[in-house]
Amino acid sequence: MSHHRSESLWERALQVIPGGVNSPVRAMGSVGLTPPFMRSGRGCRIEDVDGNRYIDYVGSWGPLIMGHAHPEIVEAVAKAAQKGTSFGAPTEAEVLLAEDLVKKVPSLEKVRLVSSGTEATMSALRLARGYTKRDLIIKFDGCYHGHSDALLVSAGSGLATLGLPSCPGVPQAMAGCTLSLPYNDLEAVERTFQAKPEQIAAVILEPVAGNMGVVEPADGYLKGLRGLCDQYGAVLIFDEVITGFRVALGGAQERFGVTPDLTTLGKIIGGGLPMGAYGGKAEIMDRVAPAGDVYQAGTLSGNPLATAAGLKALELLSVPGVYEQLYDASARLYQGLGKLFNERGLPHYGQWCGALFTFFFQEGPVRDWTSAAKSDTELFARWYRAMLGRGIYLAPSQFEATFVSLAHTDEDIDHTLAAASEALKEL
């Protein structure tokens, strides 16, 4: 593969963009590469500026569950754009999307649209603090909830990929309001509540972790958190930016049968455009301005292009049989890779949930950040380079998920498995 134009763009980007990228993990430093610059995508395939083509299992880090440039989503966005890209005033599409989200996600009685997952989680925490009149937040090591100050504590994802244990610029007083505990350790949460029974405003977590690699909740873990929050009067927040509409139509809360007080959403609900949302019990949401006294605003919140794309994406996902098709494709790839790893004798431990999975390059088991961090990142980097060289575009980090879309056919997955079989010979 030639990467001449990408390398030229990389040199130019380094001169005008910090680190050459507008989101850190794109830099591919952890896998020993400079990134290919993309110019187009269709279905499950993308093409870089040098004309190299790839089967894509990143999908813009999860939003593109229908694949790239889905014709119906493109048409919906184009029609909306012809009428105006933003008004800063209410539109019918905002109401329609809010109604659809409330209908589909069990915890939502009211919902506020924003422009990113980070904005959604930041706003949900402020709301939880305003509602409970408490300051402390419990999160979990390796769970990433965006880059707002209060949440960049043991945050997994890009920080883990770059080897950053914490983030300069976050005031110690702010970090001190966030208690980060081991994921899947219910006893640690109970001890913390017992020690600070009237100080904890909220517990926030990814109900299926997707930012330390995919890690499922242990049996009874989510239900136990629900019970502790009820007992101590704290708000339970599910960050479903990744899992929402990916592990089930109603998200992880539908899949596992546990309903939080608040939910944050993003990625898929924007159909590939910038979109986030937070919502939950009407009693809590009615504290948001202008109905209540907890302020949050956004000029481009619920903009016509993102709402048009999101409405169409959710419509397409509501067709009977769609999730069965999606899970079959995901399971086919997951099981096929696991078989190849076994045949090769490669140390690995896999976790799969719906339309996302991770193989950790270690023996496992992986149940939290401490165990995930034992993975052989150098071996992962070699695997990544071998796959990219064969036209398979994976997330460039051991601690991210593989995203399967409805655009991946059996033929695409068979091609991927054939490439993997050849790549493993290099390892």
N, C-alpha and C positions, 0 to 999 in steps of 0.2 A: 504494500500500500504506500502510495505517495502522500506526504503530508506537508508539501512545500508551502501552500497557501495558508494552512493552519499555523505553521511555524512562523510565517511572516506576520500574521495577525496577532499571534501570541506576543511577539516582540513589540509590536505597536501597542497592544493592550497594556503591557507592563509599564509603559511610559505614562499612561493616563488613567489607569484603573488600579486601585490597591491590590497587589498580588495578581493583577491581570484578569480578575474575575469579579462578578457582582454577587456571588455567593460562594463561600470558601471551598466547599467540597468539589466544586467544578474544576478546580485547579489540577486535580489528579496527582498532586505531589506524593500522596501516601502510596500510590501504586507505581511511582517512578516514571511518570509520563508527563508530557505537556498535552493539553486537551485538543482533540479535534473540534473545529468550529463548524457547527451545523448550519445548513442553509434551507433544508426542506424535509418534510415528512409526509408520509401517506400510509394509512393503515398502521402496521407494526414496523414499518421500515423508515429509516431516516438516511439522509445523505449529507456528507460534509462538503466543505467548500472545495475540496480536491476531487470530488466525485466518488469517494469511497462510500459504499452502502453498508448499512448495518441492520440487523434485526434488533429492535429496541426493547429492552426489559427495564428501562427506567421510566418511560412514559411521563417525562417532565416531573419525576419524583412522585408519581401516583395519580395526578388528575386525569390522565388520558386513558380512562378505562374503556373508552370506545375506540381508541387508536388515534393516530394523528389525522388532522384535517378531515374528520368525518363529514361527509357532504351535507347532511342535514343540519349539523351544528354550524358549519361554515355558512350555509344559507341563512340560518336564523340570525347569526351575527351580522351578516351583510345587510339583511333587511332592517335590522335595528339601527345599524350605522347610518343608513340612508335617511333615517328620521332624526338623527342627532345622537352624538356620542355621550353627552352628559348634560343634565339640566340643573343639578343641585336642587331639585324639587321632586315631590312624589310622582311616581309613575305606576301604571297598572301592573307592569311586570313584577315590580317589587312585592306587591300584594299577592300575586299569583305564586311567586316563588316561596314566600313565607307560608302561604296556605299549604303548598305542597310539602314543605319541610315539616310542618306541624302534623300533617297527615301521616307522614312516613316514619318519623323518628319518635319512638315511644315517650321520651322525656319532655318533648317540646309542647308547651302550651302557648308560649309566645316566643318570638325570635327576632333578633336584631341583626341586620346584614351589615357587614364590614368588608374590608378589602384584602385581608390576609389572615392566615391562621394565627400569626403572632398577635395581631390586633385583637382577634377573638379571645385568645387566652388571657391576654393582658386585661381586657375589659371584664372578662368573667371573674377574675381574681379581685379586681376593684369592686365589682358588684357584691361578691361574697363578703368582702370586708365591710362594705357599707351596710349590708343586710344584717350581719351578725354583730357589728360593732366590735370586732376583734381584729387582731393584727397578724397573727401567725398563720403560715401556710405549710402544710405537709406535701412534699413531692417525693419522687423516688429516684434513686441513683440510676442514671442511664436513660431516664425519660426526658425527652426534649419537648418543650412547649413553646418554641419560639425564642426570640432573643431579647425579650424585655428584661429589665434589670433583675426583678425578683425571681426569675426562672432560670437564670444562667448559673445555677449551682448544681454540680454533678449532672450536667445536662446531656451527656451522651452525644450522639449524632456527629455534627461537624467538629465539635470540641474534642470528642473521642478520636475521630479520624486524624485530627491535627496534633493530638497529644497534648491538648491544653486542659489542665485540671480545673482552671477557673478563668475568670475574665477580668483583666484590669479595666477600670472605669465603672465597675459596680461598687457603690458605696458600701462599706462594711455594715452600716446600719441597715441598709436594704437587704443585704445577704443574710444578716442576722434574723430577719423576719421569715426566712425560709428554712424549714427543717427537712433535710434530705435523708431519707431512710432507704434501706434495702428493698428492692422490688420483691414481691411475693412473700414477704415476711410480715404476717399479720400480727404476730406477737410484738414486734417492734413498734407498730402503730398503736397497739393497745397500751403499751408502756408509756408512750409519748403522751397519749390522751390522759392517762392517769396522772402523769407528772404536771400537765398543763391543762387541766380539765375545762377551764373557761377562757382560754387564750387562743384556741385554734379556730380560725375562721373557715378553713376549707381544706379538703384533701383533693389534690388534682393528680390524675394519672392517665396514661394511655392504657385503656382496658386490655388491649393487646399491644405490648411494647413494639415499636417499629423503628426506634432510633438507637438501639444497641444491638441491632439485628432484631428479627422477629422472635419475641419471647411471649408465650401465652401465659395467662393467669393460672395459678395453681387452683386445684379444685377447692371451692369454698372461699377463695381469696376476695373476689369482688363482692360476694354476698356478705362476707365478714366486714369489709370496709363500709358497706351500706349500713350494717347494724351498728358499728361504732360511731359513724356520723350521726345516726338517729339518736343514739344514747347520749352523745355529748353536744348535740345541737350544732354540728358543723355542716357545711355545705359540701356535698360530694359532687365533684366535677369530673366528667369523662372527657378527655381530649380525644375526639374522634376525627381529627383533621386527616389522619391516614386511614383509620378503620371505617369511617363513615361512608356507607354505600359501597364498600369494598369487601368486607367480610360478611355482609348481609345487606339487604335493602334498608333495614332500619339500624344498621351499624352493629357494633359489638354488643350494645345493650339489648338488642333484639336477639342476637346469637346466643348470649349467655343468660338472658332473662333477668338482668339486674338493671334497675332504672335509677340513674343519677338525678340530682336536683338540677344541675346545669350541664349542658353539653356544648363543646366547641367543635365547629366544623370548618372545612376548607377544601382545597384541592378539587375533588370531583364535583362539588356543588357549583363550581364556576365553569365547568365544561372546558377547562383549559385556559380560562381567563382569570385575572386576579379576583378572588372572592373568598370571604370568610363569613362566619356567622356564630353567634352564641345565643343560647336560649334555654328554656326550661320552665319551671313552675311559674305560673302567672303571678303568684304572690311575690316572688323574688324579682321577676323581670319588670314588674310595675314600679320598682324602685329606680329604673333607668330613666334619665331625663329624656323628654320633658314630662313624662308621667310622674317621675319621682325626682329624688335629689342626688342620684349618682350620675355624674356627667360623663358622657362619651359622645363623640361626634366624628364625622368624616365626610369630606367634600364629595368623594367618589363612591361612597357606600351605596350599594345597590344600583350601580350604574347600568344603563340600558344594554350595553354589550355583554357584560358578565351575566346579567340576569337572563338575557335571551339564550346564551350558551348553556347556562345552568338548567333552565327550564327544559330545554331540548334534551340535554344529557339525562336528566331524571326521567323524562318521558320514555326515552329509549331503554333505560334500565328497568322500567316497569312492565315491559313486555313479558308475558309468561314464558318461562324456560330460559331466560337470559342468564340467570345466576347458575343454573345447572350447567349451561355451556361454559361459563367462565370458570367454574370450579373444576370441571372436567379437564379443561386446557391447563389450568394451574397444576392440578394433581398429576397430569401426564408428564409435564416437565419436571416437577419435583421428584416423582418416583423414578423417572428415567435417569436423572442426574445421580440420585442416591444409588441406583444400581451400578452405574459406571464407577462411582467413587468406591463402592464395595469391591468391584472386580479389580480395581487398581490397588486396593489396600490403602487408600488415602484416608488419613484421620479426618473424620467429619462428624458433625452432629447437626441434624436438620430440624427445623420447626416450620410448620406450614399452617396457615389459617386462611381459608377462603382463597382470595386471589393475590396473596403475598406470601413469601417464604424467605428463609435465610439458611444457608449452610455455613456453620461455623467450622473453621479448620482446626478442630481439636476433637477429642473423644467425647467431651460432654460429661454429664448433662449441663445444660445452660438454663438457669432459672432466674438470673439476676445479672447486674452489671459486673460484679466480681468474677463470676464464672464466664461471662461473655468475653471479658478482657483477657482471658487466658488463651484466646485464639491465636494461631500463627499468622500474623499479618503479613510476614514476608512471603509465606507460601501463598496466601491470598493474592498478593501483588503479582506473583509469577503466574498464577491461574488467570488473573484478570488480563494481563498482557497477552497471554496465549489465546484467550477468547477474543479479545479486541482485534488481534491480528487476523482472526478468521471471520471477522464481520459480525461478532456478537457483542452488543453494547449492554454491559451490566453496570450497576451502580458501582462507582470506583471507591468502595470502602467495604471492609469486612463488616462494619456495623450499620449497614443499611439493608433494606429489603429488595428482593426481586419482585417486580410488578408485572403481572400478566394481564393482558387486555383481551377484549372480545375480538380484536383484530388478529390475534395469533391463531392461525389455523394448525391443524394436525401436521401439515406439510412444513410449516415454519418451525414447529417444535421438533419434528424429526430432523430437520436441517440443523437446528441448534444442538441436538444430542449427537449428531454425527461430528459437528465441530468440536464438541466437548470431548468426544472419544479421541480425536486427534490431538487436542490440546493437552490432554492428560499424559500423552506420550512424552511431552516436553518436561513434565514434572518428575 
